[in-house]
């Protein structure tokens, strides 16, 4: 009996030890899992400061991609670095206004420290969604903040929203076209009728074109499906095309370029990426630098140095000239070298 009791006691002790070991191992595993979740889901710096920014981009194309890249670079210059003390939730609306609104609502539910909205439709969606939440919205690539009603008549923010404008240098573009095409009289421009950016820019082109001896032939579209037929109609009545930063049209730019090339009609872009993929030339701003400026503004807000409602939006006055020699050769067009002294020149047409 004594031997039996000793055996039972030893077994119970062994079982207890095993259970204790198992519980300890389980606690270690759970702890490791929680640590991994924090590391992958939330970046925290050594000093404990951390930020979460939600970024929404209206469409997928070069200029808006450059804005996003520049935005993150601008934040990094201010010591706010993704993966270190910054967590990013990035969503792309794929040029769908309904999706843009859904993304904005989703972001509000996440209660981030700041929302960055790239392009006018996204900026409007985010501003409307965040209006009564206290979440600051910083936009970029909004051509005319006043037309979009993001600023008042004094050009100050209408709420907790600010950012940067990518207003096109219309005079510089018209002068560039005139110098490269001295005999041209009609410029075709395609635009999306629902994009306030494009409507405002079309009005400016029409106002200034006569000063350079041009007539503007504008063709409005509603969706990307309208682009092929609209391009055919436009190209039948113009000497050249000037493309805007219209998000829907930019996504369909390869179609316009292909049709224009068949008719030997030059297409002028509005920024560097459009020239890389087949536009002849452009007078445009640097979208990476535009994004950097936006990131620096966002950093001031995150650090408590200013508020979005107190910061006037920024506009870039300087522009660059871009030229694609391969496109000129394809068109059989000779361009005076004096026009290209300060231009960034590309010698091939690259895929989008």
C-alpha positions in Angstrom: 0.0 0.0 0.0 2.8 2.4 0.9 4.5 1.6 -2.4 1.3 2.3 -4.3 0.7 5.6 -2.6 4.3 6.7 -3.4 3.8 5.7 -7.1 0.5 7.7 -7.3 2.1 10.7 -5.6 5.0 10.7 -8.0 2.7 10.5 -11.0 0.6 13.4 -9.8 3.7 15.5 -9.4 5.0 14.6 -12.9 1.6 15.5 -14.4 1.5 18.8 -12.5 4.9 19.6 -13.8 3.9 18.8 -17.4 0.8 21.0 -17.1 2.9 23.9 -15.7 5.4 23.5 -18.5 2.7 23.4 -21.1 1.0 26.5 -19.7 4.3 28.3 -19.7 5.1 27.3 -23.3 1.6 28.4 -24.3 2.0 31.8 -22.7 5.4 32.3 -24.4 3.8 31.4 -27.8 0.9 33.8 -27.3 3.4 36.5 -26.2 5.5 36.0 -29.4 2.3 36.1 -31.5 1.2 39.4 -30.0 4.7 40.9 -30.5 4.7 39.8 -34.2 1.3 41.4 -34.7 2.4 44.7 -33.3 5.6 44.7 -35.4 3.7 43.9 -38.6 0.7 46.0 -38.0 2.0 49.1 -36.1 5.4 50.7 -36.4 6.7 52.2 -33.2 9.9 54.2 -32.9 12.4 53.9 -30.1 11.1 57.1 -28.4 7.5 55.7 -28.4 6.1 58.1 -31.1 4.1 56.4 -33.7 1.7 57.5 -36.4 -0.9 55.9 -38.7 -1.7 57.5 -42.0 -4.3 56.3 -44.5 -3.5 57.1 -48.2 -6.1 56.9 -50.9 -5.2 57.4 -54.6 -8.0 57.9 -57.1 -6.4 56.1 -60.0 -3.3 54.1 -61.0 -1.0 56.1 -63.3 2.5 57.6 -63.3 1.9 61.1 -62.0 -0.3 60.0 -59.0 2.2 57.2 -58.2 4.9 59.8 -58.1 2.8 61.9 -55.8 2.6 59.0 -53.4 6.3 58.2 -53.6 7.1 61.9 -53.0 4.7 62.1 -50.1 6.4 59.2 -48.2 9.8 60.8 -49.0 8.7 64.1 -47.6 7.6 62.5 -44.4 10.9 60.6 -44.2 12.8 63.8 -44.5 10.9 65.0 -41.4 11.8 61.8 -39.5 8.5 60.0 -40.0 9.4 56.7 -41.7 7.2 53.8 -42.8 8.1 50.7 -40.9 9.9 52.6 -38.1 7.4 55.0 -36.6 4.8 55.1 -39.4 2.1 52.6 -40.4 0.4 53.1 -43.8 -2.9 51.8 -45.0 -2.9 52.4 -48.8 -6.0 52.0 -51.0 -6.5 52.7 -54.7 -10.0 53.6 -56.1 -9.2 52.6 -59.6 -10.9 55.7 -61.0 -14.2 54.7 -59.5 -16.0 57.5 -57.6 -18.2 55.0 -55.6 -15.1 53.1 -54.5 -13.4 56.3 -53.5 -16.3 57.1 -51.2 -16.2 53.6 -49.7 -12.5 53.9 -49.1 -13.0 57.2 -47.3 -15.6 55.7 -45.0 -13.4 52.8 -44.2 -10.5 55.1 -43.3 -12.7 57.1 -40.9 -13.6 53.8 -39.1 -9.8 53.2 -38.6 -9.4 56.6 -36.8 -5.9 57.4 -38.3 -3.8 60.3 -37.3 -4.1 61.8 -40.8 -5.5 60.9 -44.2 -3.7 61.7 -47.5 -5.9 62.0 -50.5 -4.3 61.9 -54.0 -6.3 63.6 -56.8 -9.5 65.7 -56.5 -12.2 62.9 -56.4 -10.4 61.3 -53.5 -9.8 64.6 -51.7 -13.5 65.4 -51.9 -14.5 61.9 -50.7 -12.1 62.1 -47.7 -13.0 65.7 -46.8 -16.7 64.9 -46.7 -16.2 61.7 -44.7 -13.9 63.3 -42.2 -15.7 66.6 -41.8 -16.9 66.2 -38.2 -14.3 63.7 -37.0 -11.3 65.9 -36.2 -9.2 63.7 -38.6 -7.0 66.0 -40.7 -7.0 65.5 -44.5 -4.0 66.5 -46.6 -4.5 66.3 -50.4 -2.2 66.5 -53.4 -2.7 66.6 -57.2 -5.8 68.8 -56.8 -5.6 71.3 -59.7 -8.0 73.9 -58.5 -8.9 73.6 -54.7 -11.2 76.6 -55.0 -13.2 75.1 -57.8 -13.4 71.9 -55.7 -14.6 74.0 -52.8 -11.8 72.9 -50.5 -10.9 76.5 -49.9 -12.9 79.7 -49.5 -12.8 82.9 -51.5 -9.7 84.0 -49.5 -8.0 80.7 -50.5 -8.0 79.4 -46.9 -9.1 75.9 -46.0 -12.8 75.4 -45.5 -12.1 72.9 -42.6 -9.5 70.6 -41.3 -8.1 70.1 -44.8 -5.1 71.4 -46.8 -2.6 70.3 -49.4 -0.9 71.0 -52.7 -2.2 71.9 -56.1 -0.9 70.5 -59.4 -2.2 73.4 -61.5 -0.9 73.2 -65.0 1.3 75.9 -66.5 -1.1 76.6 -69.3 0.7 79.6 -70.7 4.0 77.6 -70.8 2.3 74.7 -72.5 0.7 76.9 -75.2 4.0 78.6 -75.9 5.7 75.3 -76.2 3.2 74.0 -78.7 3.4 77.2 -80.7 7.2 77.1 -80.9 7.3 73.4 -81.9 4.3 73.6 -84.3 4.4 77.1 -85.8 1.6 76.3 -88.4 -0.8 74.6 -86.0 -4.2 76.3 -85.4 -6.4 73.7 -83.5 -5.6 71.9 -80.3 -7.7 69.0 -79.2 -8.3 68.3 -75.5 -10.2 65.4 -74.1 -11.6 65.7 -70.5 -14.0 64.0 -68.1 -17.0 66.2 -67.6 -17.4 65.2 -64.0 -13.8 66.1 -62.9 -13.8 69.7 -61.6 -10.1 69.9 -62.2 -10.5 69.3 -65.9 -13.5 71.6 -66.3 -11.5 74.5 -64.7 -8.4 73.8 -66.9 -10.4 73.6 -70.1 -11.9 77.1 -69.3 -8.4 78.4 -68.8 -7.1 76.9 -72.1 -10.0 78.5 -74.0 -9.4 81.8 -72.4 -5.7 81.9 -73.2 -5.5 80.0 -76.5 -6.3 82.9 -78.7 -3.3 84.8 -77.4 -1.1 82.2 -79.0 -3.2 81.8 -82.2 -5.0 78.6 -81.2 -8.5 77.4 -81.1 -9.4 74.7 -78.5 -11.5 71.7 -79.7 -12.6 70.1 -76.4 -14.3 66.7 -76.3 -16.0 65.6 -73.0 -16.3 62.0 -71.9 -18.1 60.3 -69.0 -16.2 57.0 -68.7 -13.1 55.3 -70.1 -15.3 53.4 -72.5 -16.0 56.7 -74.3 -12.3 57.3 -75.1 -11.9 55.4 -78.4 -14.8 57.1 -80.2 -14.1 60.5 -78.6 -10.5 60.2 -79.8 -11.6 59.4 -83.4 -13.9 62.5 -83.4 -11.3 64.8 -81.9 -8.4 63.7 -84.1 -10.4 64.3 -87.3 -10.5 68.0 -86.5 -7.2 69.1 -84.9 -3.5 69.7 -85.6 -2.3 68.4 -82.3 -3.6 67.2 -78.9 -2.7 68.6 -75.4 -3.4 66.1 -72.7 -4.4 67.2 -69.2 -3.9 65.4 -65.8 -7.5 64.2 -66.1 -7.4 60.8 -64.3 -9.8 58.9 -66.6 -8.2 60.2 -69.8 -4.7 59.6 -68.5 -5.6 55.9 -68.0 -6.7 55.8 -71.6 -3.8 57.7 -72.9 -2.2 54.7 -74.7 -5.4 54.4 -76.8 -5.2 58.1 -77.7 -1.5 57.9 -78.6 -2.0 54.9 -80.8 -4.8 56.6 -82.8 -2.9 59.9 -83.0 0.2 58.1 -84.3 -1.8 56.5 -87.1 -2.8 60.0 -88.2 0.7 61.5 -87.6 -0.8 64.0 -85.1 1.5 65.1 -82.2 0.2 64.6 -78.6 1.6 66.9 -75.9 1.5 65.7 -72.3 1.2 67.5 -69.0 4.0 65.8 -67.0 7.1 63.6 -67.3 5.4 60.2 -67.3 3.2 61.0 -70.2 6.2 62.0 -72.3 8.0 58.8 -71.4 5.2 56.7 -72.8 4.7 58.5 -76.1 3.7 62.2 -75.8 6.0 64.5 -77.8 6.7 67.1 -75.1 5.3 68.8 -72.0 5.6 71.8 -69.8 4.8 70.3 -66.4 5.6 70.2 -62.7 7.6 67.5 -60.9 5.1 65.3 -59.2 7.6 63.7 -56.9 8.5 67.2 -55.6 4.8 68.0 -55.3 4.4 64.9 -53.1 7.4 65.8 -51.0 6.0 69.2 -50.2 2.7 67.5 -49.2 4.6 65.1 -47.0 6.4 67.9 -45.3 3.0 69.7 -44.6 1.6 66.4 -43.2 4.6 66.1 -40.9 3.9 69.6 -39.4 0.4 68.5 -38.6 1.4 65.2 -37.1 4.0 66.8 -34.9 1.5 69.4 -33.7 3.4 72.3 -35.2 0.4 73.4 -37.2 -3.2 72.4 -38.1 -4.6 71.7 -41.5 -7.2 74.4 -41.0 -4.5 77.0 -40.6 -2.3 76.0 -43.5 -3.0 77.6 -47.0 -2.7 75.1 -49.9 0.6 75.3 -51.8 1.0 75.7 -55.6 4.2 75.0 -57.6 5.1 78.0 -59.8 8.1 76.3 -61.4 7.8 73.9 -64.2 10.1 71.6 -66.3 10.2 70.9 -70.0 10.2 67.3 -71.2 10.8 66.1 -74.7 10.8 62.7 -76.4 13.2 62.5 -79.4 11.9 59.0 -80.3 8.4 60.4 -80.7 9.7 63.3 -82.8 11.5 60.9 -85.1 8.4 58.7 -85.4 6.4 61.8 -86.5 9.1 63.0 -88.8 9.2 66.2 -86.8 12.3 68.4 -86.6 12.5 70.5 -83.4 14.8 73.5 -83.1 17.6 72.6 -80.6 17.2 76.0 -78.9 13.8 75.0 -77.6 15.4 72.0 -75.8 18.3 73.7 -74.0 16.7 73.3 -70.6 14.6 70.2 -71.4 14.8 66.7 -70.0 15.1 64.6 -73.2 14.1 61.0 -73.6 15.4 58.8 -76.5 12.9 56.0 -76.3 9.2 55.3 -75.8 8.7 53.2 -72.7 5.8 51.0 -71.7 3.3 52.5 -69.2 
